[in-house]
Amino acid sequence: MKLYHYITKGNTALTEGILSFAKNPKADLSYYYKRTCGKTTHTEIVSWMESCFVGRSRAIRGFSEPIQWTDKSENMFKPFIENADLFSIDLDALSADGLIEAIYVSPPINPNDIADLPQNCDEILVKLNSINEIDTSPVDWSACDEKLGLRFSVVPYYLIVVKGGIIPAKYISKEK
């Protein structure tokens, strides 16, 4: 089984592996400022992540298939994809070697229900029992709508909590 992960071009994933937020002090922090209620340093954001649940800062996001943009999401996804390398993660090998501590799914949120979510909540996570519970059915990418500011909250994605916070290079492949 595979999950797919995007990393900005010029990365070192094939030599250093895929780094979690905790292991990437060069990570772009700006995305987290609003979510963390004013945390501004890498250390503060890692601490905030860990307060969400143990291992959150060592989690790496993955999709069950590569992102596909539609007319409603082209301006938000096309530049993201063109400026990134796509990697597949071999979950079976990662699991067999005992490197997965936990796996979570962020189920898709219905755009009509977003107003009902707690303020500052842009991610709902449900712990899975194993990688076998990953849904590999086709993703409805048409739900992503840049006019509504909806990117990944309306499609399922997964967080893999990895021992050591790095998916070693031997478990990943660069996709075309």
Secondary structure, DSSP 8 states (H G I E B T S, - for coil): -EEEEEEESS--HHHH-EE-GGG-TTS--HHHHHHTTS--SHHHHHHHHHHHSTTGGGEEEEBSS-----TTTHHHHHHHHHTEEEEEEEHHHHHHTT-EEEEEEE----GGGGGGS-TT-----EEESSGGG---S---GGG-BGGGTBSSTTS-EEEEEEGGGEE-GGGEEE--
